[in-house]
Amino acid sequence: MDNTTRTELEAAAFRTLLAHLDTRSDVQNIDMMNLAGFCRNCLSRWYQEAANARGLDMDKDTARKAIYGMPYEQWRDKYQTDASTEKQAEFQKSFAQNVLNQKD
């Protein structure tokens, strides 16, 4: 497979992921972090980093809007719920593991 085709397929898969996340606004970021080690905010940071690495001046809010499909504050007010004490504790463990994995 050539690089152009691979990039097009990866882009299509990413767009499908974003569309899927749009339909699952009930899934909280903390749940994604606890189960998968990443969330919508991670995706937006990676998106921003990729843009910046290519010389595009993209800020955090612009990247988040690309991932959330709306300004983050609007998404948060509309969909985000308070995390339970148990989910917060689980997040602390997951976060520590993610930090360790990034150092490898």
C-alpha positions, 0 to 999 in steps of 0.5 A: 500500500502506498503512503497516500492510500494509507494516509487516506484510510487513516483519515477516513478511520479518524473521521469515523471515530469522531462521528462515532464519538459524536453519537456517544456523547453519553460516554464521558471522557473519564470513562474513556480514560479509565478504560482506554487511556485516552479521551476526546481531550487527548485526541484534540491535543494530538490533533493540535500537536500534529498541526503545529508540527506541520507549521500550522498555528492551531490553539487548544480551543480550535483543536478541541472544536475540531474534535468535539464538533462544537466549542468545548465549553458548550459540549461540557455544559451540554453533556459532561456529568460529575464523576463519582469518587470511584471514577476519580480514583480509577482515573488517578491509577489510569493516569499514572499508568499512562504517564509510565507508558509514555516514558517507554 
